[in-house]
Amino acid sequence: MKRVTTTIRIDEEKARLLRALAGYEGRKINDILNELIDEYIKRHKETLELLSIPNFLEECQKGLEEIKRGGGKKLDELDD
């Protein structure tokens, strides 16, 4: 896996707390940040997959507009 270097900007207080926690746990800040990024990607993976479906976003927007106009079906009108 190729690694890249990047710079992030966080509040001074958050950085201080992060350094303290990393020191307490005996971990590198880089490892903590990578873990957090992995969790974030995992939580949003389904969204990324849905957005990769051709015309998915446009269909959702059309559906929302239809609902705003009073269209669509009620839950009890949907098939089981």
CNS distance restraints for C-alpha pairs under 8 A (distance, minus, plus):
assign (resid  10 and name CA) (resid  14 and name CA) 6.56 0.50 0.50
assign (resid  10 and name CA) (resid  15 and name CA) 6.45 0.50 0.50
assign (resid  11 and name CA) (resid  15 and name CA) 6.29 0.50 0.50
assign (resid  12 and name CA) (resid  16 and name CA) 6.14 0.50 0.50
assign (resid  13 and name CA) (resid  17 and name CA) 6.23 0.50 0.50
assign (resid  14 and name CA) (resid  18 and name CA) 5.98 0.50 0.50
assign (resid  15 and name CA) (resid  19 and name CA) 6.11 0.50 0.50
assign (resid  16 and name CA) (resid  20 and name CA) 6.22 0.50 0.50
assign (resid  17 and name CA) (resid  21 and name CA) 6.10 0.50 0.50
assign (resid  18 and name CA) (resid  22 and name CA) 5.98 0.50 0.50
assign (resid  18 and name CA) (resid  29 and name CA) 7.26 0.50 0.50
assign (resid  19 and name CA) (resid  23 and name CA) 6.04 0.50 0.50
assign (resid  19 and name CA) (resid  29 and name CA) 6.93 0.50 0.50
assign (resid  20 and name CA) (resid  24 and name CA) 6.09 0.50 0.50
assign (resid  21 and name CA) (resid  25 and name CA) 6.07 0.50 0.50
assign (resid  22 and name CA) (resid  26 and name CA) 5.79 0.50 0.50
assign (resid  22 and name CA) (resid  27 and name CA) 4.91 0.50 0.50
assign (resid  22 and name CA) (resid  28 and name CA) 6.05 0.50 0.50
assign (resid  22 and name CA) (resid  29 and name CA) 5.96 0.50 0.50
assign (resid  22 and name CA) (resid  32 and name CA) 7.64 0.50 0.50
assign (resid  23 and name CA) (resid  27 and name CA) 6.33 0.50 0.50
assign (resid  23 and name CA) (resid  28 and name CA) 7.80 0.50 0.50
assign (resid  27 and name CA) (resid  31 and name CA) 6.93 0.50 0.50
assign (resid  27 and name CA) (resid  32 and name CA) 7.29 0.50 0.50
assign (resid  28 and name CA) (resid  32 and name CA) 6.59 0.50 0.50
assign (resid  29 and name CA) (resid  33 and name CA) 6.16 0.50 0.50
assign (resid  30 and name CA) (resid  34 and name CA) 6.11 0.50 0.50
assign (resid  31 and name CA) (resid  35 and name CA) 6.18 0.50 0.50
assign (resid  32 and name CA) (resid  36 and name CA) 6.29 0.50 0.50
assign (resid  33 and name CA) (resid  37 and name CA) 6.13 0.50 0.50
assign (resid  34 and name CA) (resid  38 and name CA) 6.12 0.50 0.50
assign (resid  35 and name CA) (resid  39 and name CA) 6.29 0.50 0.50
assign (resid  36 and name CA) (resid  40 and name CA) 6.19 0.50 0.50
assign (resid  37 and name CA) (resid  41 and name CA) 6.16 0.50 0.50
assign (resid  38 and name CA) (resid  42 and name CA) 6.12 0.50 0.50
assign (resid  39 and name CA) (resid  43 and name CA) 6.19 0.50 0.50
assign (resid  40 and name CA) (resid  44 and name CA) 6.36 0.50 0.50
assign (resid  41 and name CA) (resid  45 and name CA) 5.77 0.50 0.50
assign (resid  44 and name CA) (resid  48 and name CA) 6.45 0.50 0.50
assign (resid  45 and name CA) (resid  49 and name CA) 6.20 0.50 0.50
assign (resid  46 and name CA) (resid  50 and name CA) 6.15 0.50 0.50
assign (resid  47 and name CA) (resid  51 and name CA) 6.11 0.50 0.50
assign (resid  48 and name CA) (resid  52 and name CA) 6.27 0.50 0.50
assign (resid  49 and name CA) (resid  53 and name CA) 6.98 0.50 0.50
assign (resid  50 and name CA) (resid  56 and name CA) 6.90 0.50 0.50
assign (resid  51 and name CA) (resid  56 and name CA) 6.17 0.50 0.50
assign (resid  51 and name CA) (resid  57 and name CA) 6.45 0.50 0.50
assign (resid  52 and name CA) (resid  56 and name CA) 7.64 0.50 0.50
assign (resid  55 and name CA) (resid  59 and name CA) 6.10 0.50 0.50
assign (resid  56 and name CA) (resid  60 and name CA) 6.28 0.50 0.50
assign (resid  57 and name CA) (resid  61 and name CA) 6.23 0.50 0.50
assign (resid  58 and name CA) (resid  62 and name CA) 6.17 0.50 0.50
assign (resid  59 and name CA) (resid  63 and name CA) 6.13 0.50 0.50
assign (resid  60 and name CA) (resid  64 and name CA) 6.24 0.50 0.50
assign (resid  61 and name CA) (resid  65 and name CA) 6.28 0.50 0.50
assign (resid  62 and name CA) (resid  66 and name CA) 6.20 0.50 0.50
assign (resid  63 and name CA) (resid  67 and name CA) 6.25 0.50 0.50
assign (resid  63 and name CA) (resid  72 and name CA) 7.80 0.50 0.50
assign (resid  64 and name CA) (resid  68 and name CA) 6.24 0.50 0.50
assign (resid  65 and name CA) (resid  69 and name CA) 6.34 0.50 0.50
assign (resid  66 and name CA) (resid  70 and name CA) 6.50 0.50 0.50
assign (resid  66 and name CA) (resid  71 and name CA) 5.06 0.50 0.50
assign (resid  66 and name CA) (resid  72 and name CA) 6.45 0.50 0.50
assign (resid  67 and name CA) (resid  71 and name CA) 4.88 0.50 0.50
assign (resid  67 and name CA) (resid  72 and name CA) 5.68 0.50 0.50
assign (resid  73 and name CA) (resid  77 and name CA) 6.01 0.50 0.50
assign (resid  73 and name CA) (resid  78 and name CA) 6.95 0.50 0.50
assign (resid  74 and name CA) (resid  78 and name CA) 6.96 0.50 0.50
